[in-house]
Amino acid sequence: MTVLCVVQARMGSTRLPGKVVQEVGGRPMLRFMLDRLAGASGLRTVVATSDLDRDDVVEDVARLAGIPVVRGPEDDVLARFVCALDAHPARTVVRLTADCPLTDPALVAAVVERHLAARADYTSNVFPRTYPKGLDVEVMTRDALVVAHAEATDPVEREHVTPFLYRRPERFRLVNVRQDPPLGAQRWTVDTPDDLEFVRRVVARMAGHRFSWEAAFAAVGDHVSAPAGTVELVPAGPGDAEFFRACRNDAEAVRWSGTGRAITADEHAAWFARALDDPGKRVRVATVGGSRVGTARVDVRAATGTVGVAVAPGARGRGFGTELLRALVADCRSDPQVVVLEAVVHPGNVPSLRAFAAAGFAPAGERDGFRVLRRPVHEPIEVA
């Protein structure tokens, strides 16, 4: 079965104009990426660019690489993908972006394989993100893409192609591919001159364009770290199960919970196993200097994320609750999945109410005797 791989590319980047034709490995960055993808079997690659004159050069680079091109509206990238699908029919579509020249064809194949085996509507390796940013792979069915094109009205959903799908896990079957340890803090994408220089160093180190992402990481190592003393959120892993349960079953957490009771080991194990790689749930561990200080979860439905957080008993009273919430807002801001965050808090839980208020959550009524708090994800947090 042919899989259509659509690479979106344009010259009009705001932060680094013309980045897709900047030199990488002795050729335009787009050409470098297309040459890497040439090693992937079963993929039919198409470049989707805008119909603006300035993107003629994008078409030239693609055609010189032997890759067909479709053109459409600059900002309505979803429409460009449907144009690609009309010109090159397929049941499965891969979305890649030309600012990710280190895309690994073996990883693309792995995500496609998982997508087909799971009979998913949408599969990626970014919910949660455990691969370096710049190795993003998204796979969807033709039918799901057509539905998104017909129904999406939010400009963000039109520009970024897939948010209509992953904002609605209650409607579409979403699947994720992950690896351990999580490396999502690493930046391998090209948005800035510094990013471009990093990618050039990687390519020079690897001496060619046929190398795996694992070999590249072994060569360059970890080049991003959080500032000392800051709260960092990382995707939870199997080894965090008991920590999550301990935080949830602490006496104070039980006191203010919706059920008013502790969670049994069997209940927790079943929930954690389902939630860990569910793209509709963001399950995170809060760490400071590598030590766990709390947990966070966001359950997504129709682009609204319902928040649950807990500070570990031994870490309370040091401001970690507010910092954890601020880090959670930043985590949700890193992609367009969540538009609004919502929390339901017991009115007697004054420390939590204060922490949510400090993180920019505002009162939004009551529900079953609990306070409802909300904040738009993309509004800035005002620090007192």
C-alpha positions in Angstrom: 0.0 0.0 0.0 1.4 3.4 -1.0 1.7 6.0 1.8 1.7 9.6 0.8 4.4 11.7 2.5 3.6 15.4 2.3 6.5 17.7 3.2 5.3 21.3 3.7 7.7 24.0 2.8 7.7 27.8 2.2 10.1 30.7 2.1 8.1 33.0 4.3 9.2 31.9 7.8 9.0 34.9 10.1 11.9 34.0 12.4 14.3 32.8 9.7 13.1 33.8 6.2 14.2 31.4 3.5 15.4 28.8 5.9 14.3 25.9 3.7 17.0 26.8 1.1 19.8 27.6 3.6 22.8 25.4 3.0 23.0 22.1 5.0 25.5 19.4 4.0 26.4 21.2 0.8 22.8 21.5 -0.6 19.6 23.4 0.2 18.1 22.2 3.5 14.9 21.0 1.8 17.0 19.0 -0.7 19.0 17.5 2.2 15.8 16.4 3.8 14.4 15.0 0.6 17.6 13.1 -0.1 17.3 11.5 3.4 13.6 10.5 2.7 14.7 8.8 -0.5 15.9 6.0 1.6 12.3 5.2 2.9 10.5 2.4 1.2 6.8 2.5 0.5 6.6 6.3 0.7 5.5 8.5 -2.1 6.9 12.0 -1.3 5.3 15.3 -2.4 6.2 18.8 -1.5 3.4 21.2 -0.7 4.2 24.9 -0.9 2.3 28.1 -1.4 1.1 29.6 -4.6 3.1 32.8 -4.0 5.9 33.8 -6.4 8.5 33.7 -3.7 8.0 30.0 -3.3 8.9 29.2 -6.9 12.4 28.4 -5.6 10.9 25.8 -3.3 9.3 24.1 -6.3 12.6 24.3 -8.2 14.5 22.6 -5.4 11.9 19.8 -5.1 11.7 19.2 -8.9 15.5 19.0 -9.2 15.3 16.2 -6.5 12.7 14.4 -8.6 9.9 15.2 -6.2 6.4 16.3 -7.4 5.0 19.6 -6.0 1.5 20.9 -5.2 0.8 24.5 -4.5 -2.0 26.3 -2.6 -2.8 29.0 0.0 0.1 30.0 2.2 -1.7 30.0 5.5 -4.3 27.3 4.7 -1.8 24.4 4.8 -4.6 22.0 5.4 -6.0 22.9 2.0 -2.5 22.2 0.5 -2.6 18.7 2.0 -6.0 18.0 0.5 -4.6 19.2 -2.9 -1.7 16.8 -2.5 -4.2 14.0 -1.7 -6.3 14.8 -4.7 -3.3 14.8 -7.0 -1.8 11.6 -5.4 -4.6 9.5 -3.9 -3.6 7.4 -0.8 -5.4 6.0 2.2 -2.5 7.0 4.6 -0.9 10.4 4.8 2.3 11.4 6.6 2.9 15.1 7.5 6.5 16.4 7.7 7.8 19.9 7.8 10.9 21.2 5.9 12.4 22.8 8.9 13.2 19.3 10.3 16.1 18.2 8.0 17.2 15.5 10.4 14.0 13.6 10.0 14.9 9.9 10.1 13.2 7.7 7.4 13.4 4.7 9.8 11.4 6.6 12.4 8.9 7.6 9.8 8.5 4.0 8.9 8.1 3.0 12.6 5.3 5.5 13.1 3.5 4.5 10.0 3.7 0.8 11.0 2.3 1.6 14.5 -0.5 3.6 12.9 -1.5 0.8 10.6 -1.3 -1.9 13.2 -3.4 0.2 15.6 -6.0 1.1 13.0 -5.7 4.7 14.3 -7.1 7.9 12.8 -4.0 9.8 13.8 -0.6 8.7 15.1 2.4 10.7 16.0 5.5 10.7 18.2 4.8 14.0 19.9 1.9 13.3 22.4 3.9 13.0 24.6 7.1 14.3 22.9 9.9 11.9 23.8 12.0 12.4 20.7 14.0 15.5 20.0 11.9 18.3 18.5 12.8 18.1 14.8 12.1 14.4 14.5 8.3 14.9 14.5 6.2 12.5 12.5 2.4 12.7 12.1 0.4 10.0 10.3 -3.3 10.1 9.6 -6.0 8.4 7.5 -7.3 10.0 4.3 -10.8 10.1 5.8 -9.7 11.9 9.0 -7.8 14.5 6.9 -10.8 15.1 4.7 -13.1 15.5 7.8 -10.6 18.1 9.2 -10.6 20.0 5.9 -14.4 20.0 5.8 -15.0 21.1 9.4 -12.0 23.0 10.7 -12.6 26.8 11.0 -10.0 27.8 13.5 -7.1 29.4 11.7 -4.7 27.4 13.8 -6.3 24.2 12.7 -6.0 25.3 9.1 -2.4 26.4 9.4 -1.0 23.5 11.4 -3.1 20.8 9.6 -3.6 18.3 12.3 -4.9 20.1 15.5 -8.5 19.4 14.5 -7.7 15.7 15.0 -5.6 15.7 18.2 -7.7 18.3 19.9 -10.6 15.8 19.8 -9.5 12.5 21.3 -13.2 11.8 22.1 -13.9 11.7 18.4 -10.7 10.3 16.7 -8.6 7.3 17.7 -5.2 8.8 18.6 -2.0 6.7 19.1 1.5 7.7 20.1 5.0 6.3 19.6 7.5 7.0 22.3 11.0 6.1 23.3 12.9 6.2 26.7 14.5 8.1 28.1 12.5 11.1 27.1 14.5 13.6 24.9 11.8 16.1 24.1 13.7 19.0 25.5 16.3 18.6 22.7 16.0 21.0 19.8 16.8 19.6 16.3 14.4 21.8 14.4 15.4 24.9 12.5 13.6 28.1 13.6 16.6 30.4 14.4 20.2 31.0 13.2 21.5 29.1 16.2 19.3 26.1 15.3 20.6 26.2 11.8 24.2 26.2 13.0 23.5 23.2 15.4 22.0 21.2 12.5 25.0 22.0 10.3 27.3 20.8 13.1 25.4 17.5 13.3 25.6 16.9 9.6 29.3 17.8 9.5 29.9 15.3 12.4 28.0 12.6 10.6 29.8 13.1 7.2 26.9 12.6 4.8 23.1 12.4 4.8 22.4 8.7 5.5 22.6 8.3 9.3 20.1 7.4 12.0 18.9 9.8 14.7 20.3 7.5 17.3 23.8 7.8 15.8 23.4 11.5 15.6 22.4 11.7 19.3 25.3 9.5 20.3 27.6 11.9 18.5 26.3 15.2 19.7 24.7 14.3 23.1 22.4 16.4 25.3 22.8 20.1 24.4 19.8 21.5 26.3 19.3 21.6 30.0 16.9 23.4 32.4 18.2 26.3 34.5 19.2 25.1 38.0 16.3 25.3 40.6 13.5 25.5 38.0 10.5 23.1 37.9 10.7 21.0 34.8 7.9 18.8 33.5 8.9 15.5 31.8 6.6 12.8 30.3 5.8 10.2 32.9 7.2 6.7 32.4 6.3 3.2 33.8 8.7 3.8 36.7 6.7 6.8 37.9 3.5 4.8 38.6 4.0 4.5 42.4 5.1 8.1 42.7 1.8 9.2 41.1 -0.2 7.0 43.4 1.6 8.2 46.5 0.9 11.8 45.6 -2.7 11.1 44.8 -3.3 9.1 48.0 -1.6 11.5 50.4 -4.0 12.4 53.2 -4.3 16.1 52.0 -4.9 15.1 48.4 -7.6 12.6 49.4 -9.2 15.2 51.6 -9.7 17.7 48.8 -10.4 15.1 46.0 -13.7 14.7 44.2 -14.2 11.2 45.6 -12.8 11.8 49.1 -11.1 8.4 49.1 -7.8 6.8 48.3 -7.3 5.0 45.0 -6.6 1.3 45.1 -3.5 -0.2 43.6 -5.6 -2.0 40.9 -7.5 1.1 40.0 -4.4 3.1 39.7 -2.5 0.5 37.7 -5.3 0.3 35.2 -5.6 4.1 34.8 -1.9 4.6 34.6 -1.4 2.0 31.9 -4.1 3.5 29.8 -3.0 7.1 30.4 0.7 6.8 29.9 0.7 6.9 26.1 -2.8 8.3 25.5 -2.4 11.3 23.3 -5.6 12.7 24.8 -3.9 12.8 28.3 -0.8 14.8 29.2 0.8 12.9 32.1 3.9 14.6 33.5 6.3 14.4 36.4 7.5 17.7 37.9 11.2 17.6 38.7 13.7 20.1 40.2 17.4 19.2 39.7 16.3 15.7 38.7 14.3 15.1 41.9 10.6 14.5 41.6 8.5 17.1 43.4 5.0 16.6 42.0 2.7 15.4 39.2 0.5 16.9 36.6 -2.2 15.6 34.3 -4.3 17.2 31.6 -7.3 15.3 30.1 -8.2 16.8 26.7 -11.6 17.0 25.2 -12.7 19.4 22.4 -9.5 21.4 22.9 -10.2 22.0 26.6 -7.7 20.5 29.1 -9.0 19.5 32.6 -6.1 19.9 35.0 -5.0 17.7 38.0 -1.8 18.5 39.9 -0.3 17.3 43.1 2.8 18.4 45.0 4.6 15.6 46.8 4.2 15.8 50.6 7.9 16.5 51.2 8.0 19.3 48.7 5.1 21.4 50.0 5.4 24.9 51.3 8.2 25.9 48.8 6.2 27.5 46.0 6.4 24.4 43.8 2.6 24.3 43.3 2.5 27.7 41.4 5.7 26.9 39.5 4.4 23.5 38.5 1.2 25.1 37.1 3.2 27.7 35.2 5.4 24.9 33.8 2.2 23.1 32.8 0.8 26.1 31.0 4.1 26.3 29.1 4.0 22.6 28.3 0.5 23.1 26.8 1.6 26.2 24.9 4.3 24.1 23.2 1.7 22.8 20.7 -1.8 23.7 19.7 -3.6 20.8 21.3 -5.2 22.7 24.2 -6.9 26.1 23.9 -8.3 26.4 27.4 -7.2 24.9 30.7 -9.8 24.1 33.4 -9.5 23.1 37.0 -12.1 22.0 39.5 -10.9 22.8 43.1 -12.5 22.2 46.5 -13.4 25.6 48.0 -11.6 24.7 51.2 -8.3 24.0 49.5 -7.0 27.5 49.9 -3.3 26.7 49.0 -4.4 25.2 45.6 -6.8 28.2 44.9 -3.9 30.6 45.5 -1.6 28.6 43.3 -4.0 28.5 40.4 -4.7 32.2 40.8 -1.0 33.0 40.7 -0.7 30.9 37.5 -3.4 33.0 35.8 -6.5 30.9 36.4 -9.7 32.9 36.9 -13.0 31.9 38.6 -15.5 30.5 36.1 -18.4 29.4 38.4 -19.1 26.3 40.4 -19.8 22.6 39.7 -21.1 20.2 42.3 -19.9 22.4 45.1 -16.4 22.8 43.7 -14.8 26.0 42.2 -14.2 26.0 38.5 -11.1 27.9 37.3 -10.1 28.5 33.8 -7.3 30.2 31.8 -6.6 30.5 28.0 -3.4 28.7 27.3 -1.9 31.3 25.0 -2.4 34.3 27.3 0.7 35.3 29.2 1.0 34.7 32.9 1.3 37.9 34.9 3.9 37.4 37.6 3.1 39.4 40.8 
